[in-house]
Amino acid sequence: MRVLVAEDDRVQQLLLSTHLEANGCVVDIAEDGQDALEMWQAHHHRLVITDCRMPRMDGYEFARALRAHPGGAQVRLIGTSADSEDAPLALAAGMECLLQKPVPGAQIAALCAKLRGT
């Protein structure tokens, strides 16, 4: 399964990609929402994990833009943030849920299993 991670922090990029790869995913990394939108348009990832707060285009704006694209409504879109107060904003923007940073490997494993239907 090909997964897109939109995250501007290198440590968080490494953490998420390591957990995802351990669960058999191929990971593409975008530095911000604008890059993520372009990558999604090229590859149509089934799962996108986005930071809520990024430069240029943040995760909220990215979520709204993704959901507006044909096929964007079917994407599993998960937000991440160190601030739990971002949850209502994430849901309002079109994200399914908000995971607290740092995201534990067990949460990533459960998400991947759910997507695979196992």
SEZARO-315657 format. One record per residue: residue number from 1; residue in one letter; x, y, z of N, C-alpha, C, CB in turn. Coordinates in nm, 3 decimals, decimal comma, m for minus. Glycine has a CB too. Layout:
! SEZARO-315657
 timar nuza   neast  nnorth     nup  caeast canorth    caup   ceast  cnorth     cup  cbeast cbnorth    cbup
   NUM    A       X       Y       Z       X       Y       Z       X       Y       Z       X       Y       Z
...
! end
This chain:
! SEZARO-315657
 timar nuza   neast  nnorth     nup  caeast canorth    caup   ceast  cnorth     cup  cbeast cbnorth    cbup
     1    M   0,085  m0,117   0,000   0,000   0,000   0,000   0,090   0,124   0,000  m0,097   0,000   0,122
     2    R   0,058   0,215  m0,088   0,134   0,340  m0,100   0,067   0,447  m0,013   0,143   0,387  m0,249
     3    V   0,147   0,510   0,074   0,098   0,607   0,170   0,172   0,739   0,151   0,115   0,555   0,315
     4    L   0,097   0,848   0,163   0,156   0,982   0,156   0,160   1,041   0,296   0,076   1,073   0,059
     5    V   0,276   1,089   0,337   0,293   1,158   0,463   0,328   1,303   0,432   0,404   1,090   0,552
     6    A   0,243   1,395   0,479   0,268   1,538   0,464   0,312   1,590   0,600   0,139   1,615   0,412
     7    E   0,440   1,618   0,611   0,499   1,655   0,740   0,624   1,738   0,715   0,532   1,529   0,827
     8    D   0,638   1,851   0,783   0,754   1,937   0,763   0,869   1,907   0,858   0,714   2,080   0,777
     9    D   0,845   1,833   0,965   0,949   1,802   1,062   1,019   1,672   1,026   0,889   1,794   1,204
    10    R   1,151   1,678   1,011   1,228   1,559   0,967   1,216   1,442   1,065   1,376   1,596   0,951
    11    V   1,216   1,471   1,194   1,206   1,363   1,293   1,070   1,293   1,281   1,225   1,418   1,437
    12    Q   0,964   1,370   1,267   0,830   1,312   1,251   0,820   1,236   1,118   0,722   1,421   1,258
    13    Q   0,883   1,286   1,014   0,885   1,215   0,885   0,947   1,077   0,903   0,964   1,296   0,779
    14    L   1,061   1,074   0,971   1,132   0,948   0,993   1,051   0,853   1,080   1,269   0,975   1,058
    15    L   0,992   0,904   1,186   0,913   0,822   1,276   0,793   0,759   1,202   0,864   0,905   1,395
    16    L   0,717   0,842   1,132   0,600   0,790   1,061   0,638   0,693   0,950   0,519   0,906   1,003
    17    S   0,739   0,729   0,872   0,778   0,641   0,761   0,832   0,508   0,812   0,882   0,710   0,672
    18    T   0,904   0,510   0,924   0,956   0,385   0,981   0,841   0,294   1,024   1,048   0,415   1,102
    19    H   0,742   0,350   1,093   0,625   0,271   1,136   0,547   0,219   1,015   0,532   0,357   1,226
    20    L   0,526   0,303   0,917   0,450   0,262   0,798   0,524   0,154   0,720   0,422   0,382   0,708
    21    E   0,654   0,172   0,699   0,733   0,073   0,625   0,738  m0,060   0,699   0,876   0,125   0,602
    22    A   0,739  m0,057   0,833   0,737  m0,180   0,912   0,606  m0,256   0,892   0,757  m0,148   1,061
    23    N   0,504  m0,185   0,845   0,374  m0,246   0,817   0,353  m0,269   0,668   0,262  m0,159   0,872
    24    G   0,461  m0,272   0,593   0,455  m0,309   0,452   0,414  m0,198   0,356   0,362  m0,419   0,436
    25    C   0,417  m0,074   0,402   0,376   0,038   0,316   0,495   0,098   0,242   0,307   0,146   0,400
    26    V   0,467   0,153   0,126   0,562   0,234   0,051   0,525   0,378   0,084   0,558   0,204  m0,106
    27    V   0,622   0,458   0,127   0,592   0,591   0,179   0,649   0,700   0,090   0,646   0,606   0,320
    28    D   0,563   0,796   0,056   0,605   0,919  m0,011   0,595   1,030   0,093   0,517   0,951  m0,140
    29    I   0,693   1,120   0,092   0,695   1,229   0,190   0,683   1,363   0,118   0,825   1,225   0,275
    30    A   0,593   1,447   0,170   0,577   1,584   0,121   0,609   1,678   0,236   0,431   1,608   0,065
    31    E   0,673   1,789   0,205   0,715   1,886   0,306   0,602   1,979   0,351   0,830   1,968   0,254
    32    D   0,498   1,991   0,270   0,386   2,078   0,305   0,264   2,035   0,224   0,421   2,228   0,277
    33    G   0,153   2,103   0,249   0,028   2,065   0,185   0,028   2,083   0,034  m0,083   2,142   0,243
    34    Q   0,096   2,184  m0,014   0,101   2,207  m0,159   0,172   2,091  m0,229   0,173   2,340  m0,191
    35    D   0,287   2,052  m0,175   0,360   1,938  m0,231   0,277   1,810  m0,219   0,496   1,920  m0,161
    36    A   0,207   1,795  m0,106   0,124   1,675  m0,084   0,012   1,666  m0,186   0,066   1,676   0,058
    37    L  m0,051   1,778  m0,215  m0,159   1,778  m0,313  m0,109   1,738  m0,450  m0,226   1,916  m0,319
    38    E   0,007   1,789  m0,488   0,067   1,753  m0,618   0,104   1,605  m0,621   0,192   1,839  m0,646
    39    M   0,159   1,553  m0,512   0,196   1,411  m0,507   0,072   1,322  m0,512   0,277   1,380  m0,379
    40    W  m0,033   1,363  m0,440  m0,155   1,283  m0,443  m0,216   1,281  m0,583  m0,257   1,338  m0,343
    41    Q  m0,213   1,394  m0,652  m0,267   1,400  m0,788  m0,190   1,307  m0,882  m0,264   1,544  m0,841
    42    A  m0,063   1,288  m0,856   0,020   1,202  m0,940   0,001   1,053  m0,906   0,165   1,240  m0,924
    43    H  m0,025   1,020  m0,778  m0,023   0,880  m0,737  m0,154   0,829  m0,675   0,086   0,859  m0,638
    44    H  m0,245   0,916  m0,639  m0,374   0,879  m0,578  m0,358   0,778  m0,465  m0,467   0,822  m0,685
    45    H  m0,284   0,817  m0,361  m0,262   0,734  m0,242  m0,395   0,701  m0,177  m0,169   0,806  m0,141
    46    R  m0,407   0,581  m0,123  m0,527   0,540  m0,049  m0,530   0,600   0,090  m0,535   0,388  m0,039
    47    L  m0,412   0,621   0,147  m0,399   0,675   0,281  m0,306   0,796   0,278  m0,345   0,567   0,379
    48    V  m0,351   0,904   0,342  m0,269   1,023   0,358  m0,268   1,059   0,506  m0,322   1,142   0,269
    49    I  m0,149   1,079   0,559  m0,133   1,125   0,697  m0,071   1,264   0,690  m0,044   1,026   0,782
    50    T  m0,141   1,362   0,745  m0,094   1,499   0,733  m0,081   1,568   0,868  m0,187   1,578   0,644
    51    D   0,027   1,641   0,882   0,044   1,731   0,995  m0,057   1,844   0,978   0,192   1,786   1,005
    52    C  m0,110   1,894   1,086  m0,207   2,004   1,076  m0,138   2,138   1,053  m0,292   2,011   1,202
    53    R  m0,018   2,153   1,105   0,051   2,282   1,100   0,180   2,271   1,020   0,080   2,334   1,242
    54    M   0,174   2,321   0,898   0,290   2,319   0,808   0,299   2,454   0,738   0,278   2,203   0,703
    55    P   0,417   2,484   0,683   0,430   2,610   0,607   0,361   2,601   0,471   0,578   2,645   0,588
    56    R   0,352   2,712   0,404   0,295   2,726   0,270   0,148   2,687   0,265   0,373   2,643   0,171
    57    M   0,114   2,560   0,276  m0,024   2,514   0,284  m0,032   2,418   0,403  m0,072   2,444   0,150
    58    D  m0,111   2,455   0,505  m0,119   2,369   0,623  m0,209   2,248   0,597  m0,171   2,449   0,744
    59    G  m0,218   2,160   0,695  m0,296   2,038   0,680  m0,445   2,061   0,663  m0,273   1,950   0,797
    60    Y  m0,496   2,167   0,724  m0,639   2,197   0,710  m0,673   2,238   0,568  m0,680   2,307   0,808
    61    E  m0,594   2,328   0,514  m0,615   2,374   0,376  m0,596   2,258   0,278  m0,520   2,490   0,341
    62    F  m0,493   2,177   0,305  m0,469   2,059   0,221  m0,589   1,964   0,224  m0,342   1,985   0,268
    63    A  m0,643   1,939   0,344  m0,758   1,848   0,357  m0,877   1,899   0,276  m0,798   1,832   0,504
    64    R  m0,906   2,026   0,287  m1,019   2,082   0,211  m0,994   2,072   0,061  m1,043   2,229   0,251
    65    A  m0,871   2,100   0,017  m0,838   2,091  m0,125  m0,846   1,947  m0,175  m0,697   2,148  m0,151
    66    L  m0,796   1,853  m0,096  m0,801   1,711  m0,134  m0,945   1,664  m0,146  m0,724   1,624  m0,032
    67    R  m1,026   1,696  m0,049  m1,165   1,653  m0,051  m1,242   1,713  m0,169  m1,233   1,691   0,079
    68    A  m1,199   1,827  m0,220  m1,266   1,892  m0,333  m1,232   1,827  m0,467  m1,229   2,039  m0,338
    69    H  m1,123   1,750  m0,472  m1,083   1,684  m0,597  m1,166   1,560  m0,624  m0,934   1,647  m0,593
    70    P  m1,190   1,528  m0,752  m1,256   1,401  m0,784  m1,173   1,285  m0,726  m1,274   1,384  m0,939
    71    G  m1,237   1,198  m0,652  m1,167   1,086  m0,589  m1,112   1,120  m0,451  m1,055   1,040  m0,677
    72    G  m1,104   1,247  m0,419  m1,049   1,288  m0,290  m1,134   1,251  m0,171  m1,028   1,434  m0,290
    73    A  m1,262   1,233  m0,193  m1,352   1,197  m0,083  m1,330   1,053  m0,037  m1,497   1,215  m0,126
    74    Q  m1,271   0,967  m0,123  m1,250   0,827  m0,087  m1,117   0,802  m0,016  m1,257   0,742  m0,212
    75    V  m1,033   0,902  m0,007  m0,901   0,887   0,054  m0,915   0,879   0,206  m0,807   1,003   0,015
    76    R  m0,843   0,788   0,267  m0,834   0,785   0,414  m0,739   0,897   0,452  m0,785   0,644   0,470
    77    L  m0,787   1,000   0,519  m0,710   1,119   0,553  m0,704   1,134   0,704  m0,771   1,245   0,487
    78    I  m0,584   1,118   0,758  m0,561   1,120   0,902  m0,472   1,239   0,935  m0,497   0,987   0,951
    79    G  m0,511   1,316   1,036  m0,431   1,430   1,079  m0,342   1,393   1,195  m0,521   1,545   1,118
    80    T  m0,234   1,470   1,213  m0,146   1,455   1,329  m0,116   1,593   1,384  m0,015   1,380   1,291
    81    S  m0,101   1,598   1,516  m0,066   1,723   1,582  m0,018   1,693   1,723  m0,186   1,821   1,584
    82    A   0,065   1,781   1,774   0,106   1,770   1,914   0,001   1,834   2,006   0,242   1,837   1,935
    83    D  m0,093   1,905   1,948  m0,194   1,979   2,023  m0,331   1,914   2,005  m0,198   2,126   1,979
    84    S  m0,385   1,856   2,111  m0,515   1,788   2,102  m0,629   1,885   2,069  m0,546   1,716   2,233
    85    E  m0,608   2,013   2,090  m0,711   2,112   2,058  m0,730   2,128   1,907  m0,675   2,247   2,119
    86    D  m0,642   2,069   1,828  m0,656   2,073   1,682  m0,762   1,976   1,631  m0,522   2,042   1,616
    87    A  m0,810   1,884   1,716  m0,904   1,780   1,671  m1,031   1,836   1,607  m0,942   1,694   1,787
    88    P  m1,100   1,932   1,666  m1,221   1,982   1,601  m1,193   2,048   1,466  m1,293   2,081   1,692
    89    L  m1,082   2,118   1,456  m1,044   2,182   1,330  m1,012   2,077   1,224  m0,923   2,275   1,350
    90    A  m0,944   1,969   1,266  m0,909   1,861   1,173  m1,035   1,795   1,118  m0,820   1,756   1,243
    91    L  m1,129   1,765   1,204  m1,254   1,702   1,160  m1,333   1,795   1,069  m1,339   1,662   1,281
    92    A  m1,338   1,923   1,103  m1,411   2,020   1,021  m1,349   2,036   0,883  m1,416   2,155   1,092
    93    A  m1,218   2,016   0,872  m1,149   2,029   0,744  m1,164   1,906   0,656  m1,002   2,057   0,767
    94    G  m1,212   1,793   0,714  m1,232   1,672   0,634  m1,142   1,555   0,671  m1,211   1,704   0,492
    95    M  m1,065   1,569   0,779  m0,983   1,457   0,826  m1,071   1,361   0,905  m0,862   1,508   0,913
    96    E  m1,039   1,232   0,902  m1,118   1,132   0,974  m1,096   1,138   1,124  m1,084   0,994   0,924
    97    C  m0,973   1,167   1,163  m0,939   1,174   1,304  m0,806   1,247   1,318  m0,931   1,032   1,367
    98    L  m0,769   1,271   1,442  m0,642   1,336   1,471  m0,563   1,247   1,565  m0,664   1,478   1,533
    99    L  m0,443   1,210   1,525  m0,354   1,132   1,609  m0,256   1,226   1,678  m0,278   1,024   1,525
   100    Q  m0,231   1,200   1,807  m0,138   1,281   1,884   0,006   1,245   1,852  m0,164   1,265   2,034
   101    K   0,088   1,346   1,831   0,232   1,324   1,810   0,301   1,310   1,945   0,294   1,441   1,729
   102    P   0,403   1,227   1,951   0,447   1,136   1,846   0,351   1,018   1,833   0,590   1,086   1,875
   103    V   0,322   0,980   1,711   0,225   0,874   1,685   0,290   0,738   1,716   0,175   0,879   1,536
   104    P   0,230   0,663   1,807   0,286   0,532   1,841   0,276   0,433   1,725   0,215   0,475   1,963
   105    G   0,373   0,345   1,717   0,374   0,243   1,613   0,250   0,156   1,616   0,496   0,157   1,628
   106    A   0,195   0,130   1,734   0,075   0,047   1,745  m0,045   0,112   1,677   0,043   0,020   1,893
   107    Q  m0,054   0,244   1,683  m0,165   0,313   1,615  m0,149   0,302   1,463  m0,171   0,461   1,657
   108    I  m0,026   0,313   1,415  m0,001   0,300   1,271  m0,031   0,158   1,227   0,146   0,338   1,237
   109    A   0,011   0,058   1,306  m0,015  m0,082   1,272  m0,165  m0,109   1,265   0,051  m0,177   1,375
   110    A  m0,240  m0,055   1,362  m0,386  m0,074   1,363  m0,451  m0,007   1,243  m0,446  m0,019   1,493
   111    L  m0,404   0,110   1,207  m0,458   0,182   1,091  m0,431   0,104   0,963  m0,397   0,322   1,081
   112    C  m0,310   0,053   0,947  m0,276  m0,025   0,827  m0,358  m0,155   0,821  m0,125  m0,058   0,826
   113    A  m0,374  m0,220   0,934  m0,454  m0,344   0,937  m0,598  m0,315   0,900  m0,448  m0,409   1,077
   114    K  m0,652  m0,206   0,948  m0,790  m0,168   0,918  m0,806  m0,142   0,768  m0,831  m0,042   0,999
   115    L  m0,709  m0,076   0,708  m0,715  m0,048   0,564  m0,708  m0,175   0,481  m0,602   0,047   0,524
   116    R  m0,633  m0,271   0,531  m0,619  m0,398   0,459  m0,736  m0,492   0,487  m0,487  m0,466   0,497
   117    G  m0,820  m0,454   0,582  m0,936  m0,537   0,615  m0,901  m0,657   0,699  m1,003  m0,583   0,491
   118    T  m0,790  m0,648   0,773  m0,751  m0,762   0,859  m0,769  m0,728   1,005  m0,605  m0,802   0,833
! end
